[in-house]
Amino acid sequence: MRALLSFVLLLGTAPAVAHAAEPRFDQHDLFTAGSAGYQLYRIPGVVVTNKGTVLAYCEARKSDKGDWGTINVQLRRSTDGGTTWSEPKTISDVPGPKVKNPVAVAKKLGGDGEVTYNNPVLIVDRKTGAVHFLFCLEYMRCFYARSEDDGQTFSPPVEITQSFEAFRPHYDWKVLATGPAHGIQLTSGRLVVPVWLSLGTGGHAHRPSVTSTIYSDDHGATWKAGEIAVPNTEEWVNPNETVVAQLVDGRVMLNVRSESKPHRRLVTTSPDGIGGWTPAKFDDTLLEPICMASLVRLTGKESDKTRLLFTNPATVDARKKITVRMSYDEGTTWPVSRMVEEGFSGYSDMAILPDHTVVMVYERGSVDNQSPYKSGSLTVARFNVEWLSEGKDRIAAAGALR
């Protein structure tokens, strides 16, 4: 009897058996070409606020002329993890007269009366709960606004173009752009936003180009320029749209698009996200079809296993086969990968829900089945690590990621 009682007590105190969660993947279109008065929706971004609200945003383009036509920034909110969404809302508006960028005028890119708002970036402030919003006007002015109500409303925009003047002694830019996609907050509280700059003399007035960061140490009140991170050289050709993550040792890593011959992503690190950037290196695993990518941290050093996620079209010659990759060693290797979309697929961004579900917004399909630059939709995909790793990821007790 005592033996039986001891066995029952032992069962009652035994640790729970670990069970992996079921693989999960679903997707639905969020912005559809030709709807609500816009021919195209491009350049997606997504963040998750401290309260778990998902904010998805993009460039809403009145025409298919390209980057210099009439473009607004639109945003949709979800308070149920990306299942249902609010109606689109325009959040870019600078009062007063607008002047077209002279380099666009010289190249006949865009016409009179067309106003280009471009390259939206959101950052969630984990310390204050605010949502920081940066965007550009005519690729030559930069503005900052913020939301104190989880992205429902934003403050009037304040111009911060002066912050970019510190770059001029090193690079006399005529075109500027933030991000696109999201910026990050470091553990120190510093806000870091990747930027790219161009002389505007080359193709589409976006070339030649270099990449860097701007940053704020006072929760967005003021912004300063960092050092040039990746210059334009014979080896590193036109580095531009850049994504960012903080590594578990505190360093800041930039993962950079370029037009370099190896067709691989460029990677550089800094101790503080401002300067001291290491010479850029090509990542042999990360193919580069010359397209924006996404980089986000899934789990950090408090986890049983740190995880970084990266996504872009996994080809060298076309915007298709968009693929998510996972790294357990802070981006040194990418042993896990899974394709999300085989056909036309381009720009993307990712954010992480409180339960570690990944929310990915990406350009999907083509309105003419020919051009990946004319996206059919911006699509939301939601998945967990079990789907991504096909059940081969190490799962913590009771199936929970840590």
C-alpha positions in Angstrom: 0.0 0.0 0.0 2.8 2.4 0.9 4.6 1.5 -2.4 1.4 2.3 -4.3 1.0 5.6 -2.4 4.6 6.6 -3.1 4.1 5.8 -6.8 1.0 8.0 -7.0 2.8 10.8 -5.2 5.7 10.5 -7.6 3.4 10.8 -10.6 1.8 13.9 -9.1 5.2 15.6 -8.8 6.7 14.5 -12.1 7.5 17.2 -14.6 5.2 17.6 -17.6 6.1 15.8 -20.7 7.3 18.1 -23.5 4.9 18.2 -26.4 5.6 20.1 -29.6 2.9 22.5 -30.9 1.2 21.5 -34.1 2.7 23.2 -37.2 0.7 26.2 -38.1 0.6 28.2 -41.4 -2.1 30.4 -42.8 -2.2 33.4 -45.2 -4.6 35.9 -46.6 -4.3 39.1 -48.7 -4.2 42.4 -46.8 -3.8 45.0 -49.6 -5.0 44.1 -53.1 -3.9 45.9 -56.3 -6.6 48.0 -57.9 -8.6 48.5 -54.7 -9.6 51.6 -52.8 -8.3 53.9 -55.5 -4.7 52.6 -55.7 -3.2 50.7 -58.6 -0.5 49.1 -56.5 0.5 48.4 -52.9 4.2 47.9 -52.3 7.0 48.1 -49.7 5.4 46.4 -46.7 6.4 46.7 -43.1 5.0 45.2 -39.9 5.5 45.5 -36.1 3.8 44.2 -33.0 3.2 46.7 -30.2 3.7 46.1 -26.5 0.0 45.3 -26.2 0.2 42.7 -29.0 -1.4 44.9 -31.7 -0.2 44.1 -35.2 0.5 47.2 -37.3 1.0 46.5 -41.1 1.9 49.4 -43.4 3.0 50.0 -46.9 3.3 52.4 -49.8 -0.1 52.9 -51.5 0.6 53.9 -55.1 -1.9 55.7 -57.3 -0.2 54.5 -60.5 2.3 51.9 -61.7 4.8 54.4 -62.8 7.3 53.3 -60.1 8.8 55.0 -57.1 8.3 58.6 -58.0 4.5 58.9 -58.6 1.7 59.8 -56.2 2.3 57.6 -53.2 0.8 57.6 -49.7 1.6 55.5 -46.6 -1.3 53.4 -45.4 -1.7 51.3 -42.2 -4.0 48.6 -41.0 -4.3 47.4 -37.3 -5.1 44.0 -35.9 -5.9 43.4 -32.2 -6.4 39.6 -32.6 -3.0 38.5 -33.8 -3.6 39.2 -37.5 -7.0 37.4 -38.0 -9.1 40.5 -38.6 -7.9 44.0 -39.6 -9.1 47.6 -39.4 -9.8 49.5 -42.6 -6.7 51.1 -44.3 -5.8 54.5 -43.0 -3.4 57.0 -44.6 -0.8 58.1 -42.0 1.5 60.3 -44.2 0.6 63.9 -44.6 2.9 66.9 -44.5 1.1 70.3 -44.7 2.1 73.0 -47.1 3.5 73.1 -50.6 5.5 70.2 -51.9 8.5 70.4 -54.3 9.6 67.5 -56.5 13.1 66.2 -55.9 15.3 68.0 -58.6 17.0 64.7 -59.6 13.6 63.2 -60.4 12.6 66.2 -62.4 15.9 66.0 -64.3 15.2 62.4 -65.2 11.5 63.0 -65.9 10.5 60.7 -63.1 7.0 61.8 -61.9 5.0 64.9 -63.0 3.5 68.1 -61.7 1.1 67.5 -58.8 2.4 64.1 -57.9 3.5 63.8 -54.3 5.7 60.9 -53.2 5.7 59.7 -49.6 8.1 56.9 -49.4 10.0 54.4 -47.2 7.9 54.1 -44.0 9.5 52.7 -40.9 7.9 51.9 -37.6 9.7 51.1 -34.3 8.0 49.9 -31.2 9.5 51.4 -28.0 9.6 48.6 -25.5 10.4 51.0 -22.7 7.7 53.6 -23.2 5.1 51.8 -25.3 5.2 54.5 -28.0 5.2 53.6 -31.7 7.8 55.7 -33.6 7.1 56.5 -37.3 9.6 57.8 -39.8 8.9 58.4 -43.5 10.3 60.4 -46.4 8.9 63.0 -48.8 10.2 63.0 -52.4 13.3 61.1 -51.3 14.8 64.3 -50.0 13.1 65.1 -46.8 12.6 63.0 -43.7 9.9 63.3 -41.0 9.1 61.8 -37.6 5.8 61.2 -35.8 4.7 59.0 -32.9 1.7 57.2 -31.6 0.8 56.9 -27.9 -2.4 54.9 -28.5 -1.1 51.7 -30.1 -1.1 53.1 -33.7 -4.6 54.5 -33.7 -3.4 58.0 -34.2 -0.1 59.7 -34.8 1.3 63.1 -33.8 1.8 65.8 -36.5 5.0 65.1 -38.4 8.2 66.9 -37.4 10.9 67.3 -40.1 14.3 65.7 -39.2 16.1 66.1 -42.5 18.7 68.2 -40.7 19.9 64.9 -39.1 21.1 63.7 -42.5 23.3 66.8 -43.1 26.1 65.2 -41.0 26.5 62.7 -43.9 27.4 65.4 -46.4 31.1 65.7 -45.6 31.4 62.0 -46.4 28.7 61.6 -49.1 27.0 64.6 -50.8 23.6 62.9 -51.1 20.7 64.1 -53.3 18.4 61.2 -52.4 17.7 59.8 -48.9 15.6 56.9 -47.7 14.8 55.3 -44.4 14.6 51.5 -44.1 12.2 50.4 -45.5 10.3 48.0 -43.1 11.0 48.3 -39.4 13.8 49.8 -37.2 14.8 48.4 -33.8 15.4 49.4 -30.2 18.6 48.2 -28.6 18.7 46.9 -25.1 20.2 50.3 -24.1 17.0 52.0 -25.3 18.7 53.5 -28.4 16.5 53.5 -31.5 18.3 52.5 -34.7 17.0 53.0 -38.3 18.9 51.8 -41.4 19.1 54.4 -44.1 20.5 54.6 -47.6 21.7 57.7 -49.5 22.3 58.3 -53.2 23.9 60.9 -55.4 20.9 60.5 -57.7 22.9 60.5 -60.9 22.4 56.9 -61.9 19.5 54.7 -62.8 16.1 55.7 -61.5 17.9 58.4 -59.5 18.6 55.8 -56.8 22.2 55.1 -57.8 25.1 55.3 -56.8 24.3 54.6 -53.2 25.7 53.9 -49.7 24.1 52.7 -46.5 24.2 53.8 -42.9 22.0 54.4 -39.8 20.3 57.2 -38.0 19.6 56.9 -34.3 17.9 58.4 -31.3 19.0 58.2 -27.6 16.0 60.1 -26.3 13.0 58.1 -27.5 12.7 59.9 -30.8 13.0 63.5 -29.6 16.2 64.0 -31.6 17.9 62.0 -34.3 21.6 61.8 -35.3 23.6 60.3 -38.2 25.8 57.4 -37.8 28.9 56.6 -39.9 28.7 55.2 -43.4 28.4 51.5 -42.9 28.9 50.1 -46.4 30.3 52.5 -49.0 29.9 52.1 -52.8 33.0 50.4 -54.1 34.0 48.1 -57.0 33.3 45.1 -54.7 30.2 46.5 -52.9 28.1 47.9 -55.7 25.3 50.3 -54.7 24.5 49.1 -51.2 21.1 50.3 -50.3 18.0 48.9 -48.6 19.2 47.4 -45.3 17.7 45.4 -42.4 19.0 45.3 -38.8 19.1 43.2 -35.7 20.9 43.3 -32.4 23.0 40.3 -31.6 23.0 38.6 -28.1 26.4 40.0 -27.4 25.2 43.5 -27.9 26.6 44.2 -31.4 24.3 45.5 -34.1 24.2 43.6 -37.4 23.2 45.1 -40.8 22.1 42.8 -43.6 22.4 44.8 -46.9 21.0 44.6 -50.4 23.4 45.5 -53.1 24.0 45.0 -56.9 27.3 43.3 -56.3 28.5 40.5 -58.7 28.4 37.6 -56.2 24.6 38.1 -55.8 24.8 37.5 -52.0 23.7 39.6 -49.1 26.3 41.8 -47.5 26.7 41.7 -43.7 28.5 44.2 -41.3 28.4 44.7 -37.6 29.0 47.5 -35.2 29.4 47.6 -31.4 26.7 50.3 -31.0 24.7 50.7 -34.2 26.4 54.0 -35.0 30.0 53.4 -36.1 33.0 51.1 -36.0 31.4 49.0 -38.8 33.4 45.9 -39.8 34.3 45.5 -43.5 31.2 44.1 -45.2 31.3 40.4 -46.1 29.1 38.4 -48.4 27.0 35.7 -46.8 27.3 32.7 -49.1 24.0 31.2 -48.0 21.8 34.3 -48.5 21.2 34.7 -52.2 20.6 38.2 -53.6 18.2 38.8 -56.5 18.6 42.6 -55.8 15.5 42.9 -53.5 14.7 44.1 -50.0 14.8 41.4 -47.3 13.6 41.1 -43.7 15.5 40.2 -40.5 14.0 39.7 -37.0 14.8 38.1 -33.7 12.5 35.3 -32.7 14.2 34.4 -29.4 17.1 36.0 -27.5 19.8 35.0 -25.1 17.3 34.2 -22.4 16.0 31.3 -24.5 17.2 27.7 -24.6 18.2 28.4 -28.2 18.6 31.9 -29.8 16.9 32.2 -33.2 17.1 34.8 -35.9 14.8 34.8 -38.9 15.6 36.1 -42.4 13.4 36.2 -45.5 13.9 37.2 -49.1 13.4 35.7 -52.6 15.9 32.8 -52.6 17.2 33.2 -56.1 19.9 35.2 -57.8 18.0 36.4 -60.8 14.3 36.9 -60.1 11.9 38.0 -57.4 10.2 34.7 -56.7 10.5 31.7 -54.2 10.4 33.9 -51.1 11.9 31.8 -48.3 12.2 32.0 -44.6 15.5 31.0 -43.0 16.4 30.4 -39.3 19.8 30.8 -37.6 20.7 29.4 -34.2 24.2 31.1 -34.2 23.3 34.7 -34.7 23.4 34.7 -38.5 26.7 32.7 -38.9 24.8 29.8 -40.5 21.2 29.3 -41.7 20.5 25.6 -41.4 16.7 25.9 -41.5 14.7 27.2 -44.5 11.3 26.8 -46.0 9.7 28.4 -49.0 6.6 30.4 -48.5 5.7 31.3 -52.1 7.1 29.7 -55.3 5.9 32.3 -57.7 6.3 36.1 -57.9 7.2 37.4 -54.5 9.3 40.3 -53.5 9.7 42.7 -50.5 8.8 41.4 -47.1 8.9 42.1 -43.4 8.3 40.1 -40.2 7.2 40.6 -36.6 6.7 38.3 -33.7 3.5 37.9 -31.7 3.7 37.3 -27.9 3.1 33.5 -28.4 6.1 33.5 -30.9 3.9 33.2 -33.9 5.6 34.9 -36.9 3.6 37.5 -38.8 5.1 38.1 -42.3 3.8 40.6 -44.8 5.1 40.2 -48.3 4.6 41.2 -52.0 2.8 38.3 -53.7 1.9 37.7 -57.3 1.9 40.1 -60.2 -1.0 42.1 -61.7 0.2 41.2 -65.3 1.8 37.9 -64.5 5.0 39.3 -65.9 6.5 42.0 -63.6 7.4 41.4 -60.0 7.5 45.2 -59.6 3.7 45.3 -60.0 2.6 43.3 -57.0 -0.8 41.7 -57.1 -1.2 41.9 -53.3 0.4 42.4 -50.0 -0.2 39.1 -48.2 -0.1 38.2 -44.5 1.4 34.8 -43.7 1.3 33.5 -40.1 3.4 30.5 -39.0 5.2 29.0 -36.0 8.6 27.5 -35.6 7.2 24.0 -35.9 6.0 24.7 -39.4 9.2 26.4 -40.3 11.5 23.7 -39.0 9.0 20.9 -40.0 9.0 19.7 -36.4 12.8 19.5 -36.1 13.4 22.5 -33.9 14.2 21.8 -30.2 11.1 22.6 -28.2 11.1 23.6 -24.5 9.0 21.9 -21.8 5.3 21.7 -22.5 5.9 22.8 -26.1 6.7 26.4 -25.3 9.4 28.5 -26.8 11.5 30.4 -24.3 
